[in-house]
Amino acid sequence: MPIRTYADWNDPPPGFFEADLVSHSGPLTSGSFTQTLVLTDIASGWTECAPLLFREQQLLAEVLTVLRGVMPLPILGFDTDNDTVFINETVKTWCEAAGVAVTRSRPYRKNDQAHIEQKNGAVVRRMVGYRRFEGLAATEALANLYRPMRLFVNFFQPSFRLAQKVRDGALIRKRYHAPLTPHQRLVADPRTPQELKDALDAQHAMLDLVILLRDIRAAQRSLIEIADTAPIPTIGAPPLEAFLESLKTAWRSTDEVRPTAQPKPSKPHCRTVPDPLEAVTDKLKAWFEADPGVTGRQLLDRLQVDRVPGDGVRAPTPGGVRA
């Protein structure tokens, strides 16, 4: 799969999508939990979401087939990160059979997929949250949420789009286009077929924003009920009484309580550079006891004047800097 960076898009026509998975694992990533597949069109920002019962490449290909029949845009390009659920023969074969150009981003460079990363937070996390969802009931509830949500986001939720970015030294100035919905961007794009524009306008005229928000709130309440009643997986933590009892003696151990801690090598506490004032320590102490108000600089000047050969103290150079 060829690599594509954030600077390689060059204003593609509608139909080139970035894809990513959002996990609904909650506080723990153990076990099997629901995933959300997110697709975002680069040209318009059109976003589609679909839940996956579990993370598997064959299931991902089947969900992509279903999304192709729902989306108004054809999938011309499919850009992913380096997750193994995307980088495999199953997804590659599906893209080749569907005539979809497949690319991937660079490893550990999330800015290569800035469009989809923004939608992960602004759409999925804002609508669904961070709770744990697992099982068929939670997956169906997510599907019920995404049906009205896709219409609300794509027809009624405007967003900004970057028009220009200029760097002036360390200062970066950004200029944005006027906020538009994905539907408005598709209609305004001259590369969008006229029949698609007419179909989107007709669908928009039939939508009721109040009904969409009502359906979204109802689906969110259903998700909350499922999350509240589902058992929370544990990681085998000790009982509370045993943990509190262990705190009485944990401080006595010379080792770290954490199982992942590594012992730190002890460093020898010794001087590595000889003390240059060791031979005149008694003399400096006598002068300080005789005159406690004397400064360190005055003692050093006096020491330089009264020095004797072999005392280990070098004379100052002109300007007060040692040689």
C-alpha positions, -999 to +999 in steps of 0.1 A: +000+000+000+015+034-010+022+060+017+003+093+016+012+123+038-009+152+048+006+173+020-002+149-008-040+154-011-039+184-035-076+191-033-091+157-044-126+154-058-155+142-036-151+105-028-117+102-013-121+092+023-099+089+054-108+060+077-102+052+113-115+030+141-127+045+175-127+020+203-154+019+230-134+000+256-140+024+285-112+025+311-099-010+303-088-023+269-091-060+279-117-083+264-139-077+233-157-044+228-175-025+201-156-004+176-168+024+154-156+028+118-154+064+108-152+076+072-146+113+063-146+128+028-116+151+023-133+175-001-166+181+017-162+167+053-191+142+047-188+117+076-202+082+080-201+061+111-208+024+115-204+001+146-184-031+145-193-059+170-156-067+172-124-059+155-119-082+125-109-076+089-137-096+072-163-079+093-147-045+083-150-054+046-187-064+051-194-031+068-177-012+040-200-029+015-231-018+035-218+018+038-213+020+000-250+014-004-259+041+021-235+069+012-245+093-016-208+095-026-189+067-043-157+056-025-129+065-048-101+065-023-096+048+010-068+061+033-061+045+066-035+044+094-012+014+099-036-006+120-035-043+111-073-044+107-067-021+077-034-033+064-042-069+053-050-089+022-088-089+029-092-051+028-068-047+000-087-073-021-120-056-013-106-022-025-092-037-057-125-054-065-144-021-058-119+000-078-109+020-048-074+035-045-060+025-012-032+044+007-019+046+042-003+072+064+032+072+079+036+053+112+032+074+143+022+105+123-014+113+132-012+146+114-013+126+081-049+119+090-059+152+105-094+152+089-105+119+104-088+126+138-108+158+141-141+139+134-133+112+159-135+138+186-160+162+173-185+136+161-180+102+177-167+111+211-190+141+215-221+120+206-211+087+222-186+095+250-160+073+265-180+046+282-175+009+275-199-008+250-198-045+243-221-071+230-249-072+204-273-049+223-247-021+225-238-025+189-274-022+178-279+008+200-249+025+184-264+017+150-297+033+160-277+064+171-257+067+139-288+067+116-301+101+127-267+114+136-253+111+101-282+132+088-277+158+115-239+161+110-239+161+072-270+184+066-272+206+097-238+209+114-215+234+097-177+233+101-147+254+092-122+244+065-087+256+063-081+279+033-045+291+038-017+286+063+013+310+062+044+306+084+063+337+095+092+325+116+077+308+146+043+325+140+017+306+119-013+325+105-043+305+094-073+317+073-105+297+070-134+295+046-168+305+058-184+276+078-205+253+056-222+219+061-209+189+041-241+191+021-235+227+012-199+220+002-210+191-021-236+213-038-212+241-043-184+219-057-184+220-095-170+184-096-202+170-080-226+155-105-258+175-110-280+144-102-263+140-069-268+177-060-305+173-068-308+142-047-291+158-017-313+189-020-344+168-021-333+148+009-325+179+029-359+194+022-376+163+037-356+164+070-369+178+102-342+189+126-364+186+157-372+149+149-335+142+143-325+156+177-353+137+194-341+104+178-305+112+188-314+119+224-335+087+226-306+066+212-282+082+236-304+074+266-305+038+255-267+037+253-265+051+288-288+025+302-268-003+285-235+011+299-249+015+334-262-021+336-232-038+319-207-053+343-173-035+345-144-058+337-117-060+363-079-067+361-077-090+390-071-064+416-068-076+453-097-070+477-098-037+494-091-052+528-060-069+516-048-038+498-052-016+529-035-043+551-005-043+527+000-006+531+012-011+567+043-029+556+048-017+520+070+012+532+095-012+548+104-028+515+136-017+498+121-026+464+094-008+444+058-020+451+050-017+414+056-050+395+069-031+364+095-011+384+132-018+376+159-015+403+180+016+400+218+010+401+234+027+431+260+054+423+291+058+445+291+090+465+327+101+461+345+132+448+358+128+413+378+161+412+404+169+439+395+197+462+417+227+452+414+243+487+421+212+508+457+224+517+445+258+529+413+248+547+427+255+582+440+289+571+406+299+556+388+287+587+410+308+610+405+339+589+367+335+589+366+330+627+387+361+632+364+382+610+330+365+604+318+394+582+344+387+555+330+376+521+342+346+501+356+369+474+377+387+500+390+355+515+400+343+480+418+376+473+437+374+506+446+338+499+460+347+465+482+374+482+494+352+510+498+320+490+530+301+493+546+277+467+531+243+468+498+252+484+478+241+453+461+276+447+469+292+414+472+330+410+444+349+393+448+362+358+442+399+349+406+408+351+399+384+380+397+353+358+417+322+368+442+308+343 
